[in-house]
């Protein structure tokens, strides 16, 4: 018997979750996507000229044509490789810098204005300089993506370490734990949620960096494809490239979400 005032949980009140997948949420998302596409398809040519917005059916035909010609995999692979390598490089470089800034407070106070100044630089406007420094090779796009995400990792990791409960640190010190032990067992595990948040933010930024690099100088990639289509007044091509970029970001974000669910499984009860 359930206690008075407390609703007894039944199978009808629980979300349908199997194998870590919330099927109810998935169905709602799918319904939302289908509804928006139908509205777009019906509105194009009726409420506005489809020349300015294309339509989902034309985009679908273009995707099939790109898939059959092999261009789809070529462009997607180039952009994903540039963004992924830039994102990972930003994590590898930014995380230790963030740890160092959090640990050495005096040094952090000295360099903080410079870090924020560099973070405020418009990397998009510096894209021509990246091409000048690194050429139009893959490395130039990686460095562009790297510059977009580096400071996200630095600031998130620094803030994550600074928010560690000082009582836990004091407790460890009273037990004569060494600094390295505290770093391994307390500090580093505490920044895992901040790192995952950095990855989720960095996905979009790294894609922006890769696309901007492709806009300046490239012969493949989704950014290059969008630029070429825009130059030819090919609205369908532009929206096809943008759709693929959005799809890549959504898939990457879902992968990070799944990793978060496994790494931070202890937080499931808090959601």
Steps between C-alpha positions, in 0.01 A plus 500: 500500500630844415521759776224764503582804287762316296406391151593142431730474196357276234616387163279767341684784680849381415666612175553219254876454518672194359872459456559861607269637229196709594258396227235752599743789458624353172146476364422860598819621333420304186147639493635854540745455213235353270258779587752775428600339170137470393436866583810600303403281204145635484599863557771504230346626177180607678593740778840592359711437192681168524799654321593667831454196722482190277283221643565173690412281201764672285755474780425129530554454127831685522614282791426187299691638202800588720490155659498323166786711362714449811526875568296471819754287684789706363365833627366366831821312577715809435298729728455242776872417500597867526250574777572183698877539493470866597264413786728226635806721470319774689417255779854364518657846515231691688445255786855512646509878460172526692634272773816710528307828520274359772793367700725807478264779596760779494611410149134478394436856621792623293406328173120522534464832313715364217300177480173693483651737242603211278159337552334821383692507173268428204655178370265513202659828395843342547418217259699657213804515730460130583504422129809722460679329791397140438397496134180337371588155630306294753721638777372855442137394559601298806674803648196714425276256687761473776502877552120502532483241780827548689378771735175315570701214653736734683225700669271205575778288652628794705154574634430131562808462721425819688153372590634187670373483859786630718381285790584188301847635427552580870381152595747340263779715638419402859543140383846601371412446138758634257423771246528254215258261672247780558538602138434146374221404738316828563592781262510323165180297553320820598570663162351214295155669476672823397700317234187341358331840496803637317471226239131572447569870455809432293320282245324796343802729529735248342261455208486878461879512495524226239236662279661844526833348399332335202335827400841665467687226319409137430397264224270279705289504814150615589610861538654494153185338360276768654725775363501353151124450503445857619722636224288315245172621659426134577268539797440127522875437522540760775222351711628149434842594639343675799276201566801267499687728740203502734469122476870453582467729804191314622663158465820617672300654783305177545826303519625736773166461678536121497857524632378734773234249600762228542768709668266695727249221566477612864321816385205318341295526816545879502339552157 
